[in-house]
Amino acid sequence: MTAALYAYAFLDEFVLLYPVYALLFADSGLSVGQISSLFVLWSLTGVLLEVPSGAWADAVSRRLLLWVGPLLGAAGFALWVLFPSYGAFAAGFVLWGARGALGSGALEALVYEELDRAGAADRYALIMGRAQALGQVAVMAAMGLAGPVFAAAGYPGVGAASVLACLLCAATATRFPEHRTPTPPRTETATDAATAGARGTPSEDAAADGCEVVPAHGANGGDGWNGAGGGGGGGDGGRRGAGRAWSLRAGPAWLARVTGLAGVRRDRALLGALLLVPAVTAVWGALDEYTSLLVRETGVPDPAVPYLLMVIWAGVTAGSLLSGRAERLGGTGLAALLAGAALALAAGALAGTPAGIGLVALGFGGFQAATVLADVRLQRCIGDGARATLTSVAGLGTEVVTIAVYGAYGVLGARFPHGTVFALCAVPYLLTALAVARGRRR
């Protein structure tokens, strides 16, 4: 199974259109506002379809969802390059959002259950970690290959390569083993909801963060809302849909599960940690979609755009790798990290030169590290029983703020150059840094 998983993870992200699709939209005559509206449509599709996706993954074959999803992506990319127009782009984003929703949670559930069946559930973290690393390698490889393919064959060339990667991804999914009988999702009764969850175990580090650990309230982490904390834009998996939004597993049962939010009102530290995730993650995650337009504005030829995007991606990767060491910074250090990253982003964007993209990469790397730290802070503040619910709420908050940033960028981008808009979007991070620093002193 691992061979199929690793191939699937690589092909799922090996899409040569990724670094140039915003350029395709602009070259097709779309304004910045129209491009932003496409990103909003993409996000909304993901949010709406994530709601039933968990039930689908439990009710039908997960392997089926995993090979149907890439076919939808292939259809969407084909529409983009064959009929480059706003309607085709919108349809493609709907299909892309549906692709992400179908695979969200299904892959993880299938892999875990197959490993558990083989008595190797303890290898899940190792195997999935390798799969995610291969996905990141695929993004880098796609960016590196997109330049020469684009120079030789233009948008049709990178589009055809992207469609081929999706088709191969779908074919690979058919090789997944699946030993389960699909059963309809079960709607919990009020009695079930009242007795289901166990009280969460506080983290040893929670006290250091000033958090009152929130226990379970009729929910457990394995069967309720299932969301990814942090996530976002920078690590491309989050950006592309796999880590976007939240999922709802059991229909009306969520009404009982959401009572875990009651503890938020009692614990200001937890509320702060919950708000910090979207504050740190959403803005730069949204800006990531416009980086190709920012790079083009520096005057480099279009075939060179993917190479400069690789510089930005290298900065994000470095931020991920350094996040473990950054965890020792504490609240004051986190505030300094956010402020420094914001200043680097603003300076690099306003420079308007290829060299300035290096500062943008530095800023994005800082935001990626801060994203991990914000998620760590949230996880330390909540107990296991309420973890899925509160993490999902943070994920939904991130998606809502991301949509708002898309809207704001559409308005600002119609009046100012991309470099100016990027610099303006750095301001919220300075405010967040100030709030974190003030909260730490209290």
PyMOL commands that set and color helices and strands:
alter all, ss='L'
color gray80, all
select helices_A, chain A and resi 2-13+21-27+32-59+62-82+86-103+106-117+121-173+190-195+207-209+236-240+251-266+268-297+302-351+356-381+384-413+418-425+427-441
alter helices_A, ss='H'
color red, helices_A
deselect
rebuild
show_as cartoon
